[in-house]
Amino acid sequence: MATWTIANLERNVADGGVTVAHWRVTETETVGEGDDAVTYSASSYGTVSFTPDASADGFIAFDALTEADVLGWVYEEVDQAETEAALAADIAGQKTPVTTDGVPW
């Protein structure tokens, strides 16, 4: 299951309106148990820009925000399903690689 978080927010000093949200999503999968367990991980990081309007209905100032509020804004701009599918594909590639590196000696 992917975990979405807000890493940082940029905001206007005057009205507390958020101008940029920095988001991160991480997916992990553990295969096996105990000492034989292998954990695969993939993540993505991005930003979404906003033009806040303190006079608009529904405006939420910085001090009143929750992470869920901001993630809702991010999900309106970022294709959540596509992003999570890309992470799942990354992990699948780690589990069954088609290329490798090294030397034969």
C-alpha positions, 0 to 999 in steps of 0.5 A, spaced: 500 500 500 502 506 498 503 512 503 502 519 501 505 524 505 506 532 505 514 533 506 513 541 506 509 547 504 510 554 501 506 559 503 504 567 503 506 570 509 501 575 509 495 571 509 497 564 510 495 561 503 499 555 501 503 556 494 506 550 493 506 543 496 511 538 496 509 531 496 512 524 497 509 517 496 512 511 498 511 503 496 514 497 499 513 490 499 516 485 503 517 478 500 519 472 505 520 472 512 525 472 518 532 472 515 530 470 508 525 477 508 527 482 502 524 488 502 523 492 495 521 500 495 519 505 490 518 512 491 516 518 488 517 526 489 513 532 486 510 539 487 504 542 486 503 549 485 497 553 487 494 560 487 491 561 494 485 567 494 484 568 502 477 571 500 475 565 496 469 561 500 473 554 502 480 558 503 484 554 509 489 558 512 496 555 513 495 554 521 488 551 520 490 546 515 491 538 516 495 533 512 489 530 509 486 537 506 493 538 502 493 531 500 486 532 497 489 538 493 495 534 491 490 528 488 486 533 484 492 535 480 496 528 481 493 522 478 494 518 484 492 511 481 497 512 475 503 514 480 501 508 484 501 504 478 508 506 476 511 505 483 508 498 483 511 497 476 518 499 479 517 494 485 515 488 480 522 490 476 526 490 482 523 483 484 524 480 476 530 484 473 531 484 466 538 487 466 544 486 471 551 488 471 558 486 473 564 483 470 565 475 469 572 475 473 
